[in-house]
Amino acid sequence: MITVRFFAVFRERLKQSEFSLNFEKPLTTKELIEKLKIELPEISQILSEIKPMIAVNQEFADENTQIKDNDEVAVIPPVSGGADLIRIQENDFSTEEEIERIKNISKKIGGIVAFLGTAREISRGKEIKELEFEHYPQMAEKKLNEIREKALELFNIIEVGIVHRTGKIKIGENIVLILAAAEHRKDAFDACEWCIDELKQITPIWKKEITSEGNVWVEEHP
């Protein structure tokens, strides 16, 4: 048996915060959702309107995560607040749009410090043709969210935004953007510097340099 917990809109519309579910063999989260649709028919309408996030034992899970007996599963709507500010994506981003997104969060913001990492053409004396970034899905997003949350604890700031690209990136293109917003500039500067240093240390994102002399995986982030 497992306990399925519901939060926010799921809890309100289902009119219950928990549901016990019996099953004979381990399930994936995708199979769990299908089973819930049978056991709780009213959840189908909610799922047609809101794509849920699933957590297993308080860790975010994907649709293939295995659920075992006695596990705790949470069905939750997309996280508000920093969710749209913390992203990993292949497409390029607009620095101006990301700054506007942060500015609109609070009228108390007096300064926003930005770090923009771009693809340079020379690295360790070698000419770079292009870069390729690979990440560990979900874990990388989780670590970026941890950086945001820790920065909000450590520094007197209002908000942090982080956008990191993956896949192939041409020379001169954007790689990563970190924005730190605060009432005062020093707090924003300190938080922004801490965030990029922390990103290099704990986020499972890897960079490959495509050079005229071959391809090289490097530990350094932008």
Backbone bond lengths (Angstrom), bond angles and torsions (degrees), N, CA, C in turn:
res aa  C-N    CA-C-N  psi(-1)  N-CA   C-N-CA  omega(-1)  CA-C   N-CA-C  phi
1 M - - - 1.458 - - 1.524 109.70 -
2 I 1.318 115.84 143.11 1.460 120.39 174.95 1.533 108.66 -125.69
3 T 1.315 114.13 158.67 1.468 120.39 175.63 1.519 108.25 -105.43
4 V 1.312 116.21 123.85 1.454 121.98 176.43 1.526 107.50 -104.00
5 R 1.320 115.93 122.35 1.468 120.15 -179.17 1.523 109.66 -105.70
6 F 1.325 115.89 143.61 1.459 121.82 179.65 1.525 109.46 -117.24
7 F 1.329 115.69 142.04 1.454 120.60 -179.07 1.523 110.92 -129.68
8 A 1.335 114.03 158.01 1.467 123.05 172.99 1.529 111.37 53.64
9 V 1.341 117.50 -125.87 1.450 120.67 -173.95 1.525 112.05 -63.07
10 F 1.330 117.80 -32.59 1.466 119.92 178.19 1.531 110.56 -64.74
11 R 1.332 116.24 -44.13 1.465 120.24 179.85 1.525 111.03 -63.93
12 E 1.334 116.57 -43.96 1.457 119.90 -177.30 1.526 112.35 -65.85
13 R 1.315 116.38 -44.73 1.466 118.95 -175.19 1.522 112.74 -77.67
14 L 1.333 116.68 -28.72 1.463 119.55 176.38 1.528 111.70 -83.71
15 K 1.351 114.79 -15.85 1.462 121.29 -178.72 1.532 112.34 59.87
16 Q 1.324 115.17 35.25 1.463 120.92 173.99 1.521 108.48 -160.13
17 S 1.305 115.32 149.43 1.468 120.14 -177.99 1.523 112.86 -101.74
18 E 1.339 117.23 -16.06 1.459 120.68 -179.27 1.517 110.52 -143.24
19 F 1.339 113.79 155.12 1.454 119.69 176.56 1.528 107.91 -149.39
20 S 1.317 116.88 128.62 1.466 121.39 179.07 1.519 109.37 -91.81
21 L 1.326 114.74 134.39 1.461 119.79 -175.41 1.516 109.96 -129.06
22 N 1.318 116.29 127.12 1.460 122.02 177.14 1.527 109.60 -97.58
23 F 1.318 116.04 142.19 1.461 120.28 175.85 1.518 109.05 -153.32
24 E 1.326 115.56 157.86 1.459 120.86 -172.09 1.524 113.74 -92.20
25 K 1.318 117.81 -23.10 1.461 121.10 -179.24 1.525 108.95 -144.19
26 P 1.351 117.80 162.66 1.466 119.83 179.81 1.532 111.87 -54.82
27 L 1.323 115.09 143.47 1.452 121.50 179.31 1.524 109.86 -115.09
28 T 1.316 115.82 155.21 1.462 119.23 165.56 1.523 107.25 -87.49
29 T 1.310 117.04 164.15 1.466 119.22 179.00 1.530 110.70 -63.38
30 K 1.328 116.35 -33.54 1.467 119.65 177.50 1.526 110.20 -63.57
31 E 1.328 117.12 -43.05 1.461 121.16 177.91 1.525 111.22 -66.51
32 L 1.326 115.66 -34.39 1.462 119.86 177.72 1.523 111.09 -61.32
33 I 1.322 116.59 -45.15 1.460 120.30 179.89 1.526 110.46 -59.13
34 E 1.325 116.70 -42.98 1.464 119.93 179.67 1.532 110.66 -64.27
35 K 1.326 116.64 -37.94 1.460 120.45 178.66 1.531 110.96 -67.98
36 L 1.323 116.41 -37.72 1.462 120.18 177.69 1.528 111.20 -63.89
37 K 1.327 116.44 -35.86 1.470 119.62 179.07 1.528 111.05 -62.36
38 I 1.329 116.10 -30.74 1.463 120.44 178.41 1.529 110.43 -78.99
39 E 1.332 115.44 -45.51 1.467 120.47 -176.74 1.530 112.18 -73.84
40 L 1.337 116.12 -34.09 1.473 121.83 -179.77 1.530 108.33 -127.18
41 P 1.303 118.19 80.31 1.472 120.84 -175.50 1.524 113.75 -54.72
42 E 1.325 116.46 -30.56 1.468 119.17 -177.57 1.525 112.90 -67.54
43 I 1.339 117.06 -16.01 1.469 118.60 -178.97 1.526 111.49 -74.68
44 S 1.326 117.41 -20.96 1.465 120.70 -177.65 1.521 111.79 -59.80
45 Q 1.330 117.39 -42.02 1.458 120.91 -179.79 1.522 111.15 -64.76
46 I 1.329 116.35 -40.12 1.474 119.60 179.45 1.526 109.95 -64.77
47 L 1.330 116.12 -42.38 1.460 120.02 -178.62 1.524 112.36 -67.53
48 S 1.315 116.39 -24.34 1.470 119.42 177.14 1.524 111.15 -73.96
49 E 1.337 116.00 -19.42 1.464 121.35 -178.91 1.521 112.84 -101.26
50 I 1.335 116.53 -31.63 1.460 121.43 -174.19 1.524 109.63 -130.69
51 K 1.302 117.05 124.70 1.459 120.33 174.79 1.527 108.08 -80.49
52 P 1.338 117.69 117.62 1.464 119.13 -173.69 1.519 112.63 -81.06
53 M 1.313 115.24 159.52 1.458 122.14 165.30 1.523 106.26 -102.95
54 I 1.318 116.94 144.50 1.461 122.00 -179.17 1.518 109.11 -117.62
55 A 1.319 115.85 132.48 1.464 121.42 174.44 1.524 108.30 -119.77
56 V 1.317 116.07 135.82 1.461 122.05 177.10 1.516 107.75 -116.86
57 N 1.310 116.07 119.33 1.466 121.44 -176.45 1.522 111.55 52.72
58 Q 1.343 114.34 42.53 1.467 123.76 174.66 1.522 113.89 68.12
59 E 1.342 116.00 23.98 1.460 121.00 173.10 1.523 107.79 -126.51
60 F 1.334 117.33 135.73 1.451 120.00 179.39 1.525 110.29 -60.57
61 A 1.330 115.97 141.87 1.457 121.16 -175.23 1.517 109.96 -128.79
62 D 1.344 115.61 158.06 1.459 119.19 172.95 1.521 108.99 -102.05
63 E 1.321 117.24 -177.56 1.462 119.80 -172.64 1.519 113.40 -69.73
64 N 1.335 117.40 -14.20 1.460 120.66 -179.40 1.529 113.64 -100.38
65 T 1.323 117.47 0.42 1.460 120.75 179.15 1.529 110.52 -62.93
66 Q 1.334 116.02 133.17 1.458 121.24 -179.79 1.533 111.20 -81.38
67 I 1.319 115.26 135.54 1.460 121.95 177.72 1.522 108.22 -112.60
68 K 1.339 115.61 126.95 1.465 121.02 -176.11 1.520 110.38 -112.75
69 D 1.307 114.83 170.53 1.452 121.56 178.22 1.522 110.54 -55.36
70 N 1.323 116.53 136.26 1.471 124.99 178.92 1.521 114.40 76.09
71 D 1.325 118.32 3.01 1.459 119.83 174.80 1.531 109.97 -69.76
72 E 1.324 115.29 153.38 1.456 121.21 172.46 1.518 108.49 -105.63
73 V 1.306 115.63 125.75 1.458 121.42 -178.26 1.522 109.17 -117.55
74 A 1.310 116.76 137.32 1.461 121.12 177.73 1.519 109.40 -118.80
75 V 1.321 115.81 132.91 1.461 122.43 174.06 1.518 106.73 -107.39
76 I 1.318 116.13 115.00 1.465 120.10 -172.28 1.524 110.71 -135.13
77 P 1.325 117.20 152.34 1.465 120.07 173.76 1.521 109.63 -73.87
78 P 1.342 117.60 166.23 1.466 119.55 176.53 1.517 111.04 -51.38
79 V 1.314 116.55 139.18 1.461 121.57 -176.70 1.513 109.73 -68.02
80 S 1.324 116.53 134.58 1.466 120.70 179.71 1.522 109.95 -83.53
81 G 1.299 115.98 -178.60 1.467 120.70 176.50 1.508 111.33 74.49
82 G 1.342 116.98 -107.99 1.446 120.83 -173.03 1.500 115.70 -77.07
83 A 1.353 118.19 -5.57 1.454 119.74 -174.45 1.524 112.40 -57.20
84 D 1.342 117.87 -47.77 1.449 119.86 -178.23 1.525 111.91 -79.89
85 L 1.314 116.87 -10.41 1.465 120.75 178.50 1.525 111.77 -88.97
86 I 1.316 117.43 -18.08 1.458 122.23 -178.52 1.516 107.88 -114.09
87 R 1.336 116.65 109.07 1.462 119.28 -174.00 1.522 111.56 -141.83
88 I 1.326 114.45 149.45 1.458 121.98 168.49 1.519 105.94 -122.84
89 Q 1.318 116.75 127.00 1.458 120.46 -173.62 1.520 110.94 -151.08
90 E 1.323 116.50 158.32 1.462 120.77 177.04 1.521 110.89 -84.07
91 N 1.306 117.53 -37.02 1.460 121.11 -176.56 1.524 112.01 -69.60
92 D 1.308 115.06 155.18 1.462 120.39 176.10 1.526 109.42 -67.47
93 F 1.315 115.72 163.26 1.450 121.64 179.03 1.523 109.40 -124.76
94 S 1.314 115.99 160.14 1.455 121.99 176.75 1.519 109.26 -99.87
95 T 1.322 116.50 118.18 1.461 120.40 178.62 1.529 110.49 -60.16
96 E 1.330 115.95 -40.57 1.459 119.94 -179.10 1.530 111.29 -63.10
97 E 1.328 116.27 -42.71 1.466 119.34 -179.33 1.528 111.66 -66.94
98 E 1.336 116.29 -37.74 1.462 119.45 179.43 1.528 111.07 -67.74
99 I 1.328 116.72 -37.60 1.465 120.29 177.24 1.530 110.21 -65.24
100 E 1.333 116.62 -42.19 1.463 119.78 178.40 1.523 110.95 -63.08
101 R 1.338 116.26 -36.92 1.461 120.36 179.05 1.525 110.32 -60.86
102 I 1.335 115.93 -43.26 1.470 120.97 179.13 1.531 110.60 -68.60
103 K 1.326 116.82 -44.22 1.469 121.01 -177.28 1.525 111.86 -58.97
104 N 1.309 116.54 -35.26 1.461 120.91 -176.29 1.523 113.63 -75.17
105 I 1.318 117.20 -5.58 1.464 120.43 -177.60 1.522 111.82 -73.75
106 S 1.341 116.75 -38.83 1.462 118.98 -175.57 1.523 111.23 -153.26
107 K 1.327 115.08 141.46 1.465 121.08 175.92 1.527 111.42 -78.66
108 K 1.330 116.79 -7.20 1.459 120.53 178.82 1.526 112.46 -80.63
109 I 1.322 116.41 -13.31 1.472 119.87 -177.43 1.526 110.19 -64.66
110 G 1.339 115.59 124.21 1.459 120.91 178.54 1.513 112.97 -109.60
111 G 1.312 116.11 -12.81 1.461 119.52 179.97 1.520 110.73 -163.20
112 I 1.325 115.50 143.88 1.465 122.33 176.14 1.517 108.17 -126.70
113 V 1.323 116.48 124.16 1.464 121.70 177.64 1.522 107.89 -104.76
114 A 1.324 115.60 131.56 1.462 121.10 -177.46 1.518 111.00 -118.26
115 F 1.338 115.44 137.48 1.460 121.50 166.89 1.517 106.76 -113.94
116 L 1.328 116.71 121.64 1.459 122.02 178.33 1.520 109.11 -116.67
117 G 1.316 116.45 114.14 1.463 121.31 177.04 1.517 109.65 -93.48
118 T 1.324 116.22 129.50 1.465 121.09 -178.74 1.531 110.28 -125.16
119 A 1.305 115.61 163.17 1.474 121.47 -177.88 1.523 109.91 -82.53
120 R 1.336 115.77 117.04 1.465 119.86 -179.66 1.525 110.16 -95.38
121 E 1.342 116.27 159.50 1.457 120.33 -173.36 1.532 113.63 -90.41
122 I 1.339 117.82 -13.40 1.462 120.88 179.98 1.518 109.40 -125.82
123 S 1.330 117.39 131.35 1.463 121.87 176.81 1.520 108.55 -143.24
124 R 1.336 114.67 123.15 1.478 121.10 -178.71 1.517 111.63 51.17
125 G 1.329 115.54 39.29 1.455 121.84 175.90 1.517 115.12 80.84
126 K 1.331 117.69 1.76 1.463 120.94 -179.02 1.529 110.50 -108.14
127 E 1.321 114.84 144.98 1.456 119.89 178.00 1.531 109.34 -79.73
128 I 1.323 115.61 127.96 1.460 121.31 -178.84 1.527 109.58 -98.05
129 K 1.331 115.56 128.57 1.460 119.85 176.86 1.522 111.11 -85.23
130 E 1.318 116.50 -43.31 1.458 122.27 175.53 1.521 109.10 -165.23
131 L 1.314 115.98 169.57 1.459 121.83 178.80 1.523 109.24 -116.98
132 E 1.328 114.42 155.80 1.458 119.52 174.22 1.528 108.50 -136.57
133 F 1.325 115.50 127.35 1.465 120.51 -178.98 1.522 110.12 -112.12
134 E 1.321 114.91 136.16 1.460 121.97 176.20 1.524 108.05 -122.83
135 H 1.331 117.13 145.26 1.460 119.46 179.28 1.519 110.54 -136.51
136 Y 1.311 114.59 163.28 1.458 122.85 175.52 1.522 106.17 -91.76
137 P 1.344 117.85 103.07 1.472 119.88 -175.51 1.517 112.32 -55.70
138 Q 1.307 115.47 144.68 1.456 126.96 -179.85 1.529 111.83 72.42
139 M 1.340 118.05 -48.95 1.465 118.14 177.87 1.525 109.92 -64.66
140 A 1.335 116.71 -41.20 1.465 119.56 179.74 1.524 110.71 -63.47
141 E 1.341 116.83 -44.07 1.462 120.42 177.86 1.534 110.51 -62.71
142 K 1.322 115.34 -40.08 1.470 119.76 179.25 1.524 110.68 -60.81
143 K 1.338 117.02 -44.23 1.458 120.54 -179.03 1.526 111.54 -66.78
144 L 1.329 117.09 -37.63 1.464 118.98 177.34 1.525 110.41 -64.90
145 N 1.326 116.81 -38.46 1.460 119.64 176.45 1.525 111.41 -65.71
146 E 1.334 116.40 -37.04 1.464 119.91 176.72 1.530 110.57 -62.94
147 I 1.332 116.63 -39.33 1.467 120.51 178.17 1.521 109.72 -62.08
148 R 1.329 116.01 -45.92 1.474 119.37 178.52 1.521 111.20 -58.69
149 E 1.329 115.98 -49.95 1.463 120.02 -176.69 1.529 111.60 -62.89
150 K 1.338 116.62 -39.82 1.465 120.36 179.75 1.521 110.79 -68.03
151 A 1.325 116.57 -39.51 1.466 120.19 178.41 1.522 111.15 -61.97
152 L 1.339 116.18 -39.28 1.464 120.07 178.56 1.529 111.50 -65.60
153 E 1.343 116.37 -27.94 1.465 120.52 177.18 1.527 111.98 -78.82
154 L 1.349 115.91 -41.44 1.461 120.75 -171.53 1.528 113.83 -80.24
155 F 1.321 116.70 -30.61 1.462 120.07 -171.65 1.524 110.83 -120.74
156 N 1.314 114.74 154.36 1.456 121.11 179.65 1.529 109.07 -83.67
157 I 1.336 114.68 70.93 1.454 120.57 -176.42 1.525 109.55 -123.99
158 I 1.319 115.25 169.71 1.460 121.13 -177.73 1.523 111.89 -101.49
159 E 1.337 116.76 -39.96 1.458 119.55 -178.96 1.523 111.20 -160.11
160 V 1.339 115.31 159.25 1.463 122.99 176.44 1.526 108.09 -133.53
161 G 1.310 115.67 138.36 1.463 120.99 173.94 1.521 109.45 -125.34
162 I 1.330 116.42 138.90 1.466 121.26 178.16 1.523 108.63 -136.84
163 V 1.330 116.63 125.56 1.459 122.30 174.35 1.522 107.52 -126.77
164 H 1.331 117.12 126.38 1.467 121.76 -179.90 1.515 109.01 -128.11
165 R 1.303 116.29 132.82 1.462 120.94 178.76 1.521 111.10 -90.98
166 T 1.327 115.35 153.77 1.460 121.84 173.15 1.523 108.36 -128.34
167 G 1.332 115.05 176.54 1.456 119.63 -178.21 1.517 111.23 83.41
168 K 1.319 117.07 -160.54 1.465 122.05 -176.98 1.526 110.75 -84.32
169 I 1.334 114.42 133.31 1.464 121.13 -177.63 1.530 108.61 -129.79
170 K 1.312 115.69 127.26 1.464 120.99 -178.80 1.524 110.87 -79.92
171 I 1.328 115.05 159.19 1.459 120.91 178.63 1.526 109.60 -59.18
172 G 1.332 115.41 133.63 1.458 121.17 179.89 1.511 114.11 91.68
173 E 1.328 117.51 -11.80 1.455 120.25 -178.98 1.528 111.74 -83.08
174 N 1.318 115.80 162.47 1.460 121.88 177.91 1.526 111.53 -71.75
175 I 1.344 115.33 144.46 1.461 121.33 175.54 1.526 110.23 -115.57
176 V 1.320 116.01 -56.54 1.462 120.09 -174.56 1.528 109.94 -142.51
177 L 1.326 114.80 144.08 1.456 120.83 176.59 1.523 108.69 -129.96
178 I 1.326 115.71 128.50 1.461 121.31 174.45 1.516 107.89 -121.64
179 L 1.328 115.72 128.51 1.458 121.80 179.08 1.523 109.30 -122.04
180 A 1.315 116.29 130.38 1.461 121.75 176.14 1.519 108.17 -122.75
181 A 1.321 115.84 122.62 1.469 121.20 -177.79 1.517 109.97 -112.54
182 A 1.325 115.77 136.14 1.469 120.76 -178.82 1.522 109.39 -151.52
183 E 1.316 115.56 172.26 1.464 119.41 174.86 1.523 110.44 -71.40
184 H 1.346 115.92 -33.90 1.460 120.87 -176.21 1.527 110.91 -124.90
185 R 1.327 116.63 147.25 1.458 121.77 -171.03 1.525 113.81 -64.47
186 K 1.345 117.90 -37.62 1.455 119.35 -176.61 1.527 111.42 -62.57
187 D 1.333 116.64 -41.65 1.454 119.98 177.93 1.523 110.65 -61.48
188 A 1.336 116.42 -40.85 1.461 120.62 -179.78 1.519 111.11 -67.48
189 F 1.347 117.59 -41.93 1.465 121.00 177.47 1.529 111.18 -60.75
190 D 1.324 116.22 -47.26 1.469 120.66 -177.77 1.526 111.24 -62.35
191 A 1.321 116.94 -43.46 1.462 120.99 -178.37 1.521 111.45 -67.42
192 C 1.321 116.81 -41.25 1.462 120.57 -178.95 1.526 110.82 -63.43
193 E 1.339 116.63 -44.36 1.468 120.15 178.90 1.520 111.18 -63.52
194 W 1.323 116.73 -41.36 1.467 120.59 179.37 1.525 110.69 -63.32
195 C 1.328 116.78 -41.41 1.464 120.62 -177.81 1.524 112.56 -62.73
196 I 1.322 118.17 -43.75 1.465 118.82 -178.44 1.522 110.56 -70.10
197 D 1.331 117.33 -36.70 1.470 119.45 176.48 1.520 110.88 -64.72
198 E 1.325 116.80 -40.61 1.466 120.89 179.90 1.522 110.98 -68.61
199 L 1.317 116.55 -38.80 1.465 120.83 178.10 1.528 110.74 -56.90
200 K 1.331 116.08 -42.75 1.467 120.43 179.76 1.524 111.83 -62.29
201 Q 1.337 116.17 -30.32 1.459 120.62 -172.44 1.525 113.55 -85.71
202 I 1.335 118.03 -39.06 1.469 118.43 -166.92 1.524 115.60 -120.47
203 T 1.322 118.65 -8.20 1.463 119.43 -175.07 1.521 111.31 -91.85
204 P 1.343 118.24 125.25 1.465 120.73 -178.87 1.534 112.30 -77.09
205 I 1.324 114.41 73.67 1.458 122.92 174.67 1.530 106.22 -127.81
206 W 1.336 116.17 129.63 1.466 119.96 -175.07 1.515 110.70 -121.35
207 K 1.333 114.97 144.90 1.459 121.11 -176.14 1.521 111.01 -114.01
208 K 1.322 115.34 132.88 1.464 121.26 173.92 1.523 108.79 -115.90
209 E 1.314 116.20 127.43 1.459 121.54 177.13 1.519 109.32 -94.42
210 I 1.334 115.60 125.97 1.464 121.68 175.78 1.521 106.65 -95.52
211 T 1.329 116.42 107.98 1.463 120.66 -175.65 1.520 110.87 -116.86
212 S 1.324 115.10 170.36 1.464 120.51 177.82 1.522 111.41 -69.12
213 E 1.339 116.98 -14.68 1.463 121.74 -179.32 1.531 112.27 -106.07
214 G 1.323 117.04 8.92 1.462 120.15 -179.12 1.515 111.95 124.22
215 N 1.327 115.26 177.66 1.458 121.31 -178.26 1.526 110.60 -100.33
216 V 1.339 115.33 139.23 1.470 120.01 -176.60 1.523 109.02 -135.53
217 W 1.353 115.61 126.67 1.460 120.63 170.23 1.530 108.26 -81.86
218 V 1.331 116.13 130.87 1.471 119.48 -177.84 1.519 109.34 -125.50
219 E 1.340 114.94 153.22 1.456 120.43 -179.96 1.520 113.04 -83.53
220 E 1.314 115.83 -24.19 1.459 120.41 -174.76 1.506 111.27 -69.43
221 H 1.321 116.07 133.48 1.466 121.95 170.08 1.515 107.93 -92.90
222 P 1.344 117.45 168.69 1.457 120.64 179.67 1.523 111.63 -56.26
